[in-house]
Amino acid sequence: MHPVPSANYVLEGEVTSELDDHRQLTYRAGQAFVGAVQTWHNAFNRGTIPAKVLVVFVGQEGQPGTIFPQVI
């Protein structure tokens, strides 16, 4: 989960973001999107070539850009 916004641009290939409600959003080379904020999600490369994505997080220095789930 990201507590801060991110700007994402797919440079090569494609990525699929699966949100916690099981929605899947696929982005291909040349597409930009704003990443999910305060929502559990995971990204996958389901394409046939390696994916490259430029990601810029907008946050506060000293604060995490990513929060991982606690394993109990």
Secondary structure, 3 states (H helix, E strand, C coil): CCCCCEEEEEEECEEEEEECCCCEEEEECCCEEECCCCCCEEEECCCCCCCEEEEEECCCCCCCCCCCCCCC
